[in-house]
Amino acid sequence: MGAPPKMTAREAFDLNIEDAEILVELAKLLVNQRQRRMRRELRERLGEALSLARKHWTELECLENDRVFVTFKPGHASLRAKLDEVNLRPLLRQALVAACAAVETFCADRVMERYAAAIAANPPPGGLLELSMTVGDYLAIEEYQKKGWGLRQVVELELRQRASPAPAQIGQLFSLVGEKKLLSRVDRRRKVNVGDSTTELDRIVMRRNLIAHTGDRLGRGRATISVDEVEDDLAVIVSIIDALDQETRPER
């Protein structure tokens, strides 16, 4: 049985964005809407169902909301108090980090999907021709029997180092394969005002950077973050990638 086919840029994005969505779902799933401890009758039924010694039944605790009922076994009841809204925020912060990584990976993957046609063009796009090469790169290419394949590896390493979810870097990256005014076209495809996609993505990336580089610090504490806020940001990211996907498909 052969190796599975390589994922397309869009398939990889869809898989990666699921990581962010799962983190948000976990944050929602672990919200405790129960204000009081379990009634004695419920503890007794659960203790019996779990085959726990009767002396430990009073140690049972639970978390409950509209979607789940979670039981904490004896010795772990303190976890209930720790799963408050503030302590669930790290899941939301990492969801934003994962979503931005999904954007970065999509852009690098899509540019590489376009590379073969770009390098074969007459002439190739100016941005691609202007990529610099070190002596080490030259020697690495010389080790390949097929020099074109060696060049591809060098170019891919360079562009993946340049890849970023920031709008300015997205434009520069896609210019390597001849794309121009890409974010303006994304605005039109999304049917939003000119510059909205750039503004939205810049805001999301700025927050990602705050999370990744400062732990989301704000003043003497941490910035607040909510499920609704992150779900809105993920929806923006998916909308932008939908448009980028349509605008940059290799078959265009």
Secondary structure by P-SEA (a helix, b strand, c coil): ccccccccaaaaaaaaaaaaaaaaaaaaaacccccccccaaaaaaaaaaacccccccccccccccccbbbbbcccccccccccccccaaaaaaaaaaaaaaaaaaaaaaaaaaaaaaaaaccccccccccccccaaaaaaaaacccaaaaaaaaaaaaaaaaccccaaaaaaaaccccccaaaaaaaaaaccccaaaaaaaaaaaaaaaaaaccccccccbbbbbcaaaaaaaaaaaaaaaaaaaaaccccc
